[in-house]
Amino acid sequence: LDENAGYSRGPSAVNTVSDEQLARDYPNVMAAGRFFGAAEFDKTFELGLDMVLDEMERLRDGANASQPSGKV
């Protein structure tokens, strides 16, 4: 999260890539860039948290399904 918050403050590279070069050479990065700005920070955080929690639930449910219930 700290790294994501840092992206919203602008580029940290010494030699930054121009918007024109970014759009030409890295269109997917250009398209995703807005999600790393301050305006989208909360949404990006919530999406990541939901993904982590969903995966934890999936693993838990899979572990529970593989254990015998003891019922006959």
C-alpha positions as CSV (number, residue, x, y, z in Angstrom):
1,L,0.0,0.0,0.0
2,D,2.8,2.4,0.7
3,E,4.2,1.7,-2.7
4,N,0.8,2.3,-4.3
5,A,0.4,5.5,-2.4
6,G,3.8,6.6,-3.7
7,Y,2.7,6.2,-7.3
8,S,0.0,8.8,-6.7
9,R,2.7,11.4,-6.0
10,G,4.2,11.0,-9.4
11,P,7.2,9.3,-11.0
12,S,10.2,8.4,-9.0
13,A,12.6,7.6,-11.8
14,V,15.4,10.0,-12.7
15,N,14.7,9.6,-16.4
16,T,10.9,9.5,-16.8
17,V,9.2,8.3,-20.0
18,S,7.1,10.9,-21.8
19,D,3.4,10.4,-22.1
20,E,3.8,9.9,-25.9
21,Q,6.4,7.2,-25.5
22,L,4.4,5.6,-22.7
23,A,1.3,5.4,-24.9
24,R,3.2,4.1,-27.9
25,D,5.5,1.6,-26.3
26,Y,3.5,0.6,-23.1
27,P,-0.2,1.0,-23.9
28,N,-1.3,-1.4,-21.1
29,V,0.7,0.5,-18.5
30,M,-0.8,3.7,-19.8
31,A,-4.3,2.3,-19.5
32,A,-3.7,1.0,-15.9
33,G,-2.0,4.2,-14.8
34,R,-5.2,5.9,-13.6
35,F,-5.7,3.1,-11.0
36,F,-2.5,4.2,-9.2
37,G,-3.5,7.8,-8.7
38,A,-4.9,9.4,-5.6
39,A,-8.4,9.4,-7.0
40,E,-8.5,5.6,-7.3
41,F,-6.4,4.7,-4.2
42,D,-9.4,3.6,-2.1
43,K,-10.9,1.5,-4.9
44,T,-7.6,-0.1,-5.7
45,F,-7.1,-0.9,-2.0
46,E,-10.6,-2.4,-1.7
47,L,-10.2,-4.5,-4.8
48,G,-6.9,-5.9,-3.5
49,L,-8.4,-6.6,-0.1
50,D,-11.4,-8.4,-1.6
51,M,-9.1,-10.5,-3.7
52,V,-7.0,-11.6,-0.7
53,L,-10.1,-12.3,1.4
54,D,-11.8,-14.3,-1.4
55,E,-8.6,-16.4,-1.8
56,M,-8.4,-17.0,1.9
57,E,-12.0,-18.2,2.0
58,R,-11.4,-20.4,-1.0
59,L,-8.4,-22.1,0.6
60,R,-10.3,-22.5,3.9
61,D,-13.4,-24.0,2.2
62,G,-11.1,-26.4,0.2
63,A,-9.3,-27.5,3.4
64,N,-12.6,-28.1,5.1
65,A,-14.0,-30.1,2.2
66,S,-11.0,-32.4,2.2
67,Q,-11.4,-33.3,5.9
68,P,-13.7,-36.2,6.8
69,S,-16.7,-35.0,8.7
70,G,-16.9,-38.1,11.0
71,K,-20.6,-38.6,10.1
72,V,-21.8,-41.9,8.8
